[in-house]
Amino acid sequence: MSYTLIPDSPIHLPCGGTAYHDPNSSAHSYRCEDCGAVPGSIGQSKECSDEVKKYENWAELGGMQWDYTTGKPNHSVGKIHYVITKSS
């Protein structure tokens, strides 16, 4: 399975924010529309980081993980990705 970045698709964060592809970024990153931080970066707020960590821990225990495409928890077990992906 391979993964491809979809720049036009937003990321719906567990904190309630929405991140969009930043065309000015050299790292193909996304930037939160609410706080301006790059998800997963040191600039991300503690509150948002804690929400991400909550779903990562939950997924590790076999529970729901956060679905960044729908902005809701889902029942798929596995690692959480900070980028929008699709199978090809």
C-alpha positions in Angstrom: 0.0 0.0 0.0 1.4 3.4 -0.9 0.3 6.8 0.4 0.0 10.1 -1.5 -0.3 13.6 -0.1 -3.5 15.3 -1.2 -2.7 19.0 -0.9 -6.3 20.3 -1.5 -7.9 18.2 1.2 -8.1 19.7 4.7 -7.1 17.9 7.9 -9.7 18.0 10.6 -7.9 18.0 13.9 -9.1 16.5 17.2 -9.0 19.9 18.9 -11.7 21.1 16.5 -9.3 23.1 14.2 -9.0 22.6 10.5 -5.5 22.6 8.8 -5.0 23.3 5.1 -2.0 22.7 2.9 0.5 25.6 3.2 1.7 26.3 -0.4 4.5 28.5 1.0 6.0 25.6 3.0 9.0 23.9 1.7 8.1 20.8 3.7 4.6 20.3 2.2 3.1 20.9 5.6 -0.4 21.9 6.7 -1.2 24.9 8.8 -4.1 25.2 11.3 -6.6 27.8 10.3 -7.5 28.5 13.9 -4.1 28.9 15.5 -1.6 29.0 12.6 0.5 26.1 13.9 1.7 23.2 11.8 0.1 20.0 13.3 2.6 17.9 15.1 5.1 20.8 15.4 6.5 22.4 18.5 4.3 25.4 17.7 1.1 23.3 18.2 -0.7 24.2 21.5 -0.6 21.8 24.4 -4.4 21.4 24.3 -4.3 20.2 20.7 -1.3 18.0 21.3 -3.0 16.4 24.3 -6.1 15.7 22.1 -3.9 14.0 19.5 -2.1 12.0 22.1 -5.4 10.9 23.6 -6.5 9.3 20.3 -3.0 7.8 19.7 -3.1 6.2 23.1 -6.6 5.0 22.6 -5.7 3.4 19.2 -2.7 1.7 20.8 -5.1 0.1 23.3 -7.3 -1.2 20.5 -9.9 1.6 20.6 -10.9 4.2 18.1 -8.4 6.4 16.4 -8.9 9.9 15.0 -9.9 10.1 11.3 -8.3 13.3 9.9 -10.5 13.1 6.8 -13.8 13.1 8.5 -12.9 14.9 11.8 -14.4 12.0 13.9 -13.1 9.0 15.8 -13.3 5.7 13.8 -13.0 2.1 14.7 -9.9 1.3 12.5 -7.0 0.3 14.7 -3.6 1.4 13.7 -1.2 4.3 13.7 -2.5 7.9 13.2 -1.1 9.8 10.3 -0.7 13.6 10.4 -1.3 13.9 6.6 -4.2 13.1 4.4 -3.5 9.8 2.7 -5.2 7.6 0.1 -4.5 4.2 -1.2 -3.4 3.8 -4.8 
